[in-house]
Amino acid sequence: MKKLRFDIISIFPGLFDPLLNESILKRARDRGIIDVRVHNLRDHTLDKHKKVDDYPFGGGPGMVLSVEPIVRAIEAVKQGRSNAHTILLTPGGAPFTQEKAGQLAQRDAVILVCGRYEGVDERVGRFFVDEELSIGDYVLSGGEIPAMVLLEAVSRLVPGVLGDETSALEESFSSPLLEYPQYTRPQDFRGYKAPDVLISGDHKKIRDWQREQALKKTARVRPDLLKNQNVG
Ligand SMILES: C[S@@+](CC[C@H](N)C(=O)[O-])C[C@H]1O[C@@H](n2cnc3c(N)ncnc32)[C@H](O)[C@@H]1O
């Protein structure tokens, strides 16, 4: 059975506890499919006050996470796992996508570095990680939520993590289309009806309807996904 290990480097390791100890990630960890270790960046500083940040060269607001503790933390985590793929979470990174999640799910080990404050000394991203990823065009206060987003999106693509593997294959972004609309009981809620075709029992008709609806929804909500795609 494939196993994927995540090592996360953060100054707030406790933030990850709720996510790791509930639901799908807990089950995947209990079953040994996913292994997640969270490391406190402060354990890797040489500073006796456990300081991990400093004023930015050239002035400007706020503090910047220093290069040394982060590199020492990465090196410590990489010991015995030199093939680990190291990612810095930053709004200035390449967009994190479903395709990227699929690629990461095939790896054995992934290291996630969470920034804070005004960000991270540029040398970390340039010279000490394999790539920089952003979860979207907005700025959060830290890399912990982006790391959680990545952890969850990647984990559910590791074989055995979801109960039904086909559910990940059919979801939005697995093809160029958003997922087709889903309904469950009751069929009639205050006059708002789920489409009759879905309870017709005609599987071909249902698949055709789902495909048509996925196309319509994508064209309406995310026309950018259809550009340069052959989805006819
Ligand atoms: C306040 S942000 C720093 C923003 C930085 N000054 C800038 O303008 O790019 C602090 C940290 O949060 C994380 N972060 C914030 N938004 C993010 C995003 N959209 N994707 C990934 N990480 C993000 C990064 O780790 C970043 O170092």
The ligand as an SDF file (V2000), in Angstrom:
LIG
                    3D

 27 29  0  0  0  0  0  0  0  0999 V2000
    1.0930   37.9790    5.3500 C   0  0  0  0  0  0  0  0  0  0  0  0
    1.7360   36.7150    4.3210 S   0  0  0  0  0  0  0  0  0  0  0  0
    3.0970   37.5400    3.5640 C   0  0  0  0  0  0  0  0  0  0  0  0
    2.7100   38.2430    2.3120 C   0  0  0  0  0  0  0  0  0  0  0  0
    3.8670   38.9140    1.6150 C   0  0  0  0  0  0  0  0  0  0  0  0
    4.2480   40.1160    2.2930 N   0  0  0  0  0  0  0  0  0  0  0  0
    3.4520   39.2470    0.1890 C   0  0  0  0  0  0  0  0  0  0  0  0
    2.9700   40.3440   -0.0500 O   0  0  0  0  0  0  0  0  0  0  0  0
    3.5760   38.3660   -0.6800 O   0  0  0  0  0  0  0  0  0  0  0  0
    2.5180   35.6380    5.4670 C   0  0  0  0  0  0  0  0  0  0  0  0
    2.6430   34.2060    4.9980 C   0  0  0  0  0  0  0  0  0  0  0  0
    1.3540   33.6640    4.7720 O   0  0  0  0  0  0  0  0  0  0  0  0
    1.4130   32.6540    3.7740 C   0  0  0  0  0  0  0  0  0  0  0  0
    0.4200   32.9680    2.7350 N   0  0  0  0  0  0  0  0  0  0  0  0
   -0.4180   34.0360    2.7230 C   0  0  0  0  0  0  0  0  0  0  0  0
   -1.2310   34.0210    1.6630 N   0  0  0  0  0  0  0  0  0  0  0  0
   -0.9260   32.8990    0.9770 C   0  0  0  0  0  0  0  0  0  0  0  0
   -1.4210   32.3090   -0.2330 C   0  0  0  0  0  0  0  0  0  0  0  0
   -2.3910   32.8930   -0.9440 N   0  0  0  0  0  0  0  0  0  0  0  0
   -0.8850   31.1420   -0.6420 N   0  0  0  0  0  0  0  0  0  0  0  0
    0.1050   30.5590    0.0570 C   0  0  0  0  0  0  0  0  0  0  0  0
    0.6280   31.0670    1.2010 N   0  0  0  0  0  0  0  0  0  0  0  0
    0.1190   32.2120    1.6580 C   0  0  0  0  0  0  0  0  0  0  0  0
    2.8480   32.6250    3.2610 C   0  0  0  0  0  0  0  0  0  0  0  0
    3.5160   31.5350    3.8690 O   0  0  0  0  0  0  0  0  0  0  0  0
    3.3920   33.9570    3.7110 C   0  0  0  0  0  0  0  0  0  0  0  0
    4.7830   33.9200    3.9270 O   0  0  0  0  0  0  0  0  0  0  0  0
  1  2  1  0
  2  3  1  0
  2 10  1  0
  3  4  1  0
  4  5  1  0
  5  6  1  0
  5  7  1  0
  7  8  2  0
  7  9  1  0
 10 11  1  0
 11 12  1  0
 11 26  1  0
 12 13  1  0
 13 14  1  0
 13 24  1  0
 14 15  1  0
 14 23  1  0
 15 16  2  0
 16 17  1  0
 17 18  1  0
 17 23  2  0
 18 19  1  0
 18 20  2  0
 20 21  1  0
 21 22  2  0
 22 23  1  0
 24 25  1  0
 24 26  1  0
 26 27  1  0
M  CHG  2   2   1   9  -1
M  END
$$$$
